[in-house]
Amino acid sequence: MEKIIVVHGVTKKFGDFVVVDDISFDVKKGEIFAFLGPNGAGKTTTIKMLTTLLVPTSGEIMLNGKNVASEKNEARKAFGIVFQDPSLDDELTAIENLHFHAVLYRVPKKTRDSRIEQLLKLVELWDRKDSLVKEFSGGMKRSLEIARGLIHHPKILFLDEPTIGLDPQTRNYLWKYVQELNEKEGITVFLTTHYMEEAEKVAQRIAIIDHGKIITMGTSEELKKQTGTDSLEEAFLKLTGKQIREQEVTARDSMRTHHQMWRRR
Amino acid sequence: MWLRQLKRYFRSKARMVGSLGQPLLFLLALGFGFGPIYQKAGGGNFIEFLTPGIIGMSIIFTAVFSGIEIIWDKQFGFLKETLVAPVSRINIMIGRTLGGATVATLQGIIVTIISFFIGFRLEHPASLLLGLVMMFMIAMIFTALGTAIASVLEDMQGFQLIMNFLVMPLFFLSGSLFPLDNLPKAITVVARLDPLTYGVDGLRGILIGQSHFGLATDFSVLAVILVILLGIGSYLFSRIEI
């Protein structure tokens, strides 16, 4: 099968700090590929490099046969993305947000309106098309973002922790919808998450990343077999350790000191 | 990009009125307050003198602010959406600047219209068109400046700093409020370094026929500054990494 994402020896440093350390992998066309990892493992940085927001310190990335560094705009046309945090313009209506996107991606005028209508109906927001985005709930915003990411018929869809902060219903709906897209339109999906059960349910192949390195890669069956565990969650913990990540510990520590300061007063 | 800025502008009516309040207050309080003294000193009609300055002021405030809006976009993630689009960074920057500048020019036009009601009169009605060009140029310069600053700043914390140490001095030292003749040496030097000085002087020349430097100088100085700032702005903007 044709490879649509090829990542070769990619490293990203911020100063001396190595966030992503010499990772290589590839994703086949039409596959759903999940990146799993604890907080601060380098998931988001990887997605940012794949989507041209960050320039890798070294290494090479090919999207749909285009080099991300030298054929930026060609590569950008090939994907749609849903970011970890919302990236809609709150002051515009749903339809204006989509329209703006369509203009940026040079979707031909003739098909623009019909495509937007089709997608808004798909995510069941057509009757809210003229509402300002700031009136939307978290789940609605997410759906709208997915609709937006699809306007220009991308071959790859990037989802960076798309279900964070959503209720189980919306989450369920969203994944069902992503799977449908994958089956019907053959869109390749690259997602990151730290909900194990989601990755297990949706993704055909999973890579586990920690401290900027890919520890292992395979189907969830393979990962379980490899670690001799029954669930992906156990496999994940076995591979990345049970220790809580530094980042979280410091946040908690600072909360504790705040708390103590309050009491002392 | 351009359309988006306009839509946002018309949508926030409150902001529109709010940002008009300050120039109006200046125009009324200073205009009528200092008017008699100015006349006694032989300067003529102060309202007439002041109006171009206040137009300049409302433009620079709106323009810098719409440049700074990039920081909001950065924080709320919308900037990412534009940066992954298959459009070159330069085009995004220019679209934004045009949008912001248009909004600022609109603001200037509104102030002009209002000033007619309190007794401001044009030398020639036709000069309004040239005045528009001048307003747009001022607006472009300061939106580009705002964009350049916003590309470097991380969050809104620095915003107050910029208002106090950049925009306010630019306005107060620009000769918007006082004539440039017979000033202390230091102020003269500073005023000459201030781009807004030339903008306001140009507006004054066009609208009421009183210009300190002459229109040709004003236009050429502004053009040079505009090119430089656009250059710096696009350079800094193209280097944004999120």
Interface residues (C-beta under 8 A of the other chain):
Chain A: K48 T51 T52 L53 L54 V55 K72 N73 E74 R76 K77 F79 I81 F83 D85 P86 S87 L88 D89 D90 E91 L92 E96 F100 H101 L104 Y105 R106 R148
Chain B: L3 R4 K7 R8 R11 S12 F76 G77 F78 L79 K80 E81 T82 L83 V84 A85 P86 V87 S88 E241 I242
